[in-house]
C-alpha cells in the first residue's frame, strides 16, 4: 500500500514536521509490526529525522546548510537552484522507520521533517507501510 499527501511550504528553505501525517497513514494501514518507508519524489526537497522538541534545532540545521551551500555559488546549473539540489543530495530523499504496535518507533525527541530547499511550493510525500512477514 502506498499513500501520499501534499505539503505546502511557505518559504525557500524550511522544515515541516510531518510525523503526525506519517503516523496517521501507519495507523490507517492496520500494520502492527513492520516498516514504514517515507519518500519525497523531488530533486530539490528531502526528508530527515531529527529533534522535534526544540524548533531551534531545525533552524540551526537550515542555517548551517545555507552557510555551507549558499544560494549563489557560481554553479553551472542554469535554473538558479543548484544549492537546493546539493542540499537534497546531502539530506536524502527517504527514511525508513520501524513500526511496532502500530506505532512509529521514533526516539523520544525525534520527528520526521519534510525539508524544503526550493520553495515555496506544493510538494508530495509518499509513504509505504509494509507488514512484517
N, C-alpha and C positions, 0 to 999 in steps of 0.2 A: 504494500500500500504506500503510495506517495501522495502526500498532501502538500499544498503550498499556500502561502499567504503573502500579502504585499506589505511593504514597509515604505512609508513616505518620509523622506528626510527633508530637513529644513535648511541645512547649510552645506557648504562644500565638503567639510570633514566633520563627522560626528559618529558617536557610538549610540546605538539604540538597543536597550535591553529587550531581548525577545524571549527570555526564559519562560515567561507565562504562556506565550503563544505556542512554544515548542511543547511544554508540559501538557497543554490542553490537547494537542494532537496525540501525544502519547496516551493520555487518559482515554480519549475517544477511540483509540485503536484497540483497546482491551488487552494489549500486550502487558503481561505481568513481569516477564523476565526475558531480556533480550538486549538489543542495542538500538540506539536512535542515531541516524545519520542526518546531519544538518548541512545543506549545500547551498551556496549562493552562486547562481549561474551568471555572474557578471565579471568582466575583466577589470573593473575599477571599484569593486566593493568586495568585502570579505566577511569572515565570521571568526570570532575568537571567544575563548572562555577566560575570564579574569574576575577580579574582585568586583562585586556588585553592591557592596555595602557603602562604600565611600566614593562619591562621584568625582572626587579629585583624582582618583587613580586613572579613570578614563581620560580626563583632561590632561594628566601628565603624559600618558601614552601618546595621545594625539599631538601634544606639544613637541615631544621628542621626535616623533615620526616626521612632523613638519620641519623641524630643525635639521634632521639628518637628510631628509629628502625634500628640499624646497620646491615650491611650485614652479619657479623659473630656475632652471639649472643648465641651460644650454643643451637641452635634449633635442634629438633629431626628429622625433615623432611630431607631426605637424598639427595634431588636434589640440595641443596645449595641455594635455592631461597625462603626460608621461609619469609625473610624480605619483598619480593615482594608480597607474599600472604597477609601478615598482612597489608601492606600499601594499597593494593587494598580493603581490608575489611573496612579500615578506610575512604578511599576516596569514595568508592562506584563504582558501575558498570553502573549506569544510571542517567539520568537527564530528567526532563520534563519542557518544555518551552512553554509558551502561544504564540499562533500565532494570530495576529490581522492585518488586512490589508495586509495579505500575508507576513508579516514580523515577525521574531522572536522578542519577546518583552523582550529584554535584557536591563539592565540598561546601562547608558552612558558609563561606564568603563568596563562593563562585556564582557567576551569572553568565549567560550566553549573550554575546553582543553582536548585532549586525554592525559592520564597520563601513561607513560611507566615506569614500575618498574623492568623489567627483559629483557632488550633489549641487543643489537639491534635486531630488528625483523620486520617482516611484519605482521601487525595486521589488524583486521576488526572492523569497526564501523557500527552498524545497526541503521537506522532511520525509524520511523513510524510516518507519519503525519495523524492526524485524524481531520476530519471536525466536526465543532460544529453542533449538531442536532437541 
